[in-house]
Amino acid sequence: MKDLKYLFALTIPLSAFIGLYVKGGWLFLTPVYAFVFIPIIEHLMPVSSKNLSEETKEKRAVNRFFDWMLYANAPIVFGLLIWGFNVVSTVNLSTIELTGLVISIGMVLTTNGINVAHELGHRQESIERFLSKALLLPCLYMHFYIEHNHNHHLNAATKEDPATARYGQTLYSFWITSTVRQYFGAWKVQMKLLKNNNRSFFSLYNDVFWYVIIQFAYLLCVYLIFGALGLGLAIATGVVSFLFLETVNYIEHYGLLRLKNASGRYERVQKIHSWNSNHVIGRIILYELTRHSDHHYKSSKKYQVLESHEESPILPYGYPTSMVLAMIPPLWFGIMNKRVPDDMI
């Protein structure tokens, strides 16, 4: 029964479904739930750094139940999107209601779209990789699949990594540098892969090119079926989703840089090169993404067996609270700058 706790991750889309059904101020239920209610609960609940026994980890690692909990997010995410498109094209919503709708669906695309796509993108099965790309589609961030797996895990905690925020860099500056550099980074990786395999730009294997085509086709279909308001919702929720993703990237890697050894090469990624969080609710809702140090230390580990390590730097608050603090740079710097080790800046 303890394994069912990850179903709690579905409370984020549930809150969005409730908002869509009731409308009015309820369309803001998702951000209120995520950034007010959850932080309060996390503050009241004890933080758990407890790890699983070796026997339990072995059983969990091969238990397909955990995989199916991820797969369930695909119909939920696309079901919510289609309902949202239908509502904006048939119901006269106020500007405030549209704002709440965009934020709510954008948040679902982050937590249950990009976050799940991130987990599945590290898998080897074709169906899981397909689902990963499908979930990235409405986020308009399909290039993340290439950039994250080929660049981020190789260059994390270095100045070469767009997703590693510099010490003293504001979140809003990071939004620009990370999104732009990751996009062009994905193209750079793709062109290198094509060159190494003697393939042309117009090859069927030019994935980033096809991602662009597929995303434009998605937006065109939304426009043809749901009109201009539907298209506006698709674009707005996509942008909100990847900005929330970059906010997560910001708090996960802020200020932490790997050292170079005598040969000029960076030291291997260690458990000290990502910020960790053991706040229980955030761990469950984000499928253990908050145990990020272990994920970078061994990216092949499935979410249900990620561990906490004593040497990993710890965020003083859970992910939702940390994201809110990051949006207020003076508060973020006042809390976090003193926690960044001097030799890693």
PEURMO-V843150 format. One record per residue. N is the residue number from 1. SS is DSSP state (H for helix, E for strand, - for the rest). PHI is phi as a letter, one per 40 degrees, with the letter a starting at -180 (NA if undefined). Layout:
BEGIN
N_SS_PHI, N_SS_PHI
END
This chain:
BEGIN
1_-_NA, 2_H_c, 3_H_c, 4_H_c, 5_H_d, 6_H_c, 7_H_c, 8_H_c, 9_H_c, 10_H_c, 11_H_c, 12_H_c, 13_H_c, 14_H_c, 15_H_c, 16_H_c, 17_H_c, 18_H_c, 19_H_d, 20_H_c, 21_H_c, 22_H_c, 23_-_g, 24_H_g, 25_H_c, 26_H_c, 27_H_c, 28_H_c, 29_H_d, 30_H_c, 31_H_c, 32_H_c, 33_H_c, 34_H_c, 35_H_b, 36_H_b, 37_H_c, 38_H_c, 39_H_d, 40_H_c, 41_H_c, 42_H_c, 43_H_c, 44_H_c, 45_-_c, 46_-_c, 47_-_c, 48_-_b, 49_-_b, 50_-_c, 51_-_b, 52_-_c, 53_-_c, 54_H_d, 55_H_c, 56_H_c, 57_H_c, 58_H_c, 59_H_c, 60_H_c, 61_H_c, 62_-_b, 63_-_c, 64_H_c, 65_H_d, 66_H_c, 67_H_c, 68_H_c, 69_H_c, 70_H_c, 71_H_d, 72_H_c, 73_H_c, 74_H_c, 75_H_c, 76_H_c, 77_H_c, 78_H_c, 79_H_c, 80_H_c, 81_H_c, 82_H_c, 83_H_c, 84_H_c, 85_H_d, 86_H_c, 87_H_c, 88_H_c, 89_H_c, 90_H_b, 91_-_b, 92_-_c, 93_-_c, 94_-_c, 95_H_c, 96_H_c, 97_H_c, 98_H_c, 99_H_c, 100_H_c, 101_H_c, 102_H_c, 103_H_c, 104_H_c, 105_H_c, 106_H_d, 107_H_c, 108_H_c, 109_H_c, 110_H_c, 111_H_c, 112_H_b, 113_H_b, 114_H_c, 115_H_c, 116_H_c, 117_H_c, 118_H_c, 119_H_c, 120_H_c, 121_H_c, 122_-_c, 123_-_c, 124_-_b, 125_-_c, 126_H_c, 127_H_c, 128_H_c, 129_H_c, 130_H_c, 131_H_c, 132_H_d, 133_H_c, 134_H_c, 135_H_c, 136_H_c, 137_H_d, 138_-_c, 139_-_c, 140_-_f, 141_-_b, 142_-_c, 143_-_c, 144_H_d, 145_H_d, 146_H_c, 147_H_c, 148_H_c, 149_H_c, 150_H_c, 151_H_b, 152_H_d, 153_H_c, 154_H_c, 155_H_b, 156_-_d, 157_-_g, 158_-_b, 159_-_c, 160_-_c, 161_-_c, 162_-_c, 163_-_c, 164_-_b, 165_-_c, 166_-_c, 167_-_d, 168_-_g, 169_-_c, 170_-_c, 171_H_d, 172_H_c, 173_H_c, 174_H_c, 175_H_d, 176_H_c, 177_H_c, 178_H_c, 179_H_c, 180_H_c, 181_H_c, 182_H_c, 183_H_c, 184_H_c, 185_H_c, 186_H_c, 187_H_c, 188_H_c, 189_H_c, 190_H_c, 191_H_c, 192_H_c, 193_H_c, 194_H_c, 195_H_c, 196_H_c, 197_-_b, 198_-_f, 199_-_b, 200_-_c, 201_-_d, 202_-_c, 203_-_c, 204_-_c, 205_-_c, 206_-_c, 207_H_c, 208_H_c, 209_H_c, 210_H_c, 211_H_c, 212_H_c, 213_H_c, 214_H_c, 215_H_c, 216_H_c, 217_H_c, 218_H_c, 219_H_c, 220_H_c, 221_H_c, 222_H_c, 223_H_c, 224_H_c, 225_H_c, 226_H_b, 227_H_g, 228_H_c, 229_H_c, 230_H_c, 231_H_c, 232_H_c, 233_H_c, 234_H_c, 235_H_c, 236_H_c, 237_H_c, 238_H_c, 239_H_c, 240_H_d, 241_H_c, 242_H_c, 243_H_c, 244_H_c, 245_H_d, 246_H_c, 247_H_c, 248_H_c, 249_H_d, 250_H_d, 251_H_c, 252_H_c, 253_H_b, 254_-_d, 255_-_g, 256_-_c, 257_-_b, 258_-_c, 259_-_c, 260_E_b, 261_-_c, 262_-_d, 263_-_c, 264_-_g, 265_-_c, 266_E_c, 267_-_c, 268_-_c, 269_-_c, 270_-_b, 271_-_c, 272_-_c, 273_-_b, 274_-_a, 275_-_c, 276_E_b, 277_-_a, 278_-_b, 279_-_c, 280_H_c, 281_H_c, 282_H_c, 283_H_d, 284_H_c, 285_H_c, 286_-_b, 287_-_f, 288_-_g, 289_-_d, 290_-_c, 291_-_c, 292_H_c, 293_H_c, 294_H_c, 295_H_c, 296_H_c, 297_H_c, 298_-_a, 299_-_c, 300_-_c, 301_-_c, 302_-_c, 303_H_d, 304_H_c, 305_H_b, 306_-_c, 307_-_b, 308_-_b, 309_-_b, 310_-_c, 311_-_c, 312_-_c, 313_-_c, 314_E_b, 315_-_c, 316_-_c, 317_-_b, 318_-_c, 319_H_d, 320_H_d, 321_H_c, 322_H_c, 323_H_c, 324_H_c, 325_H_c, 326_H_c, 327_-_c, 328_-_b, 329_H_d, 330_H_d, 331_H_c, 332_H_c, 333_H_c, 334_H_c, 335_H_c, 336_H_c, 337_H_d, 338_H_c, 339_H_c, 340_-_c, 341_-_d, 342_H_d, 343_H_c, 344_H_b, 345_-_c
END
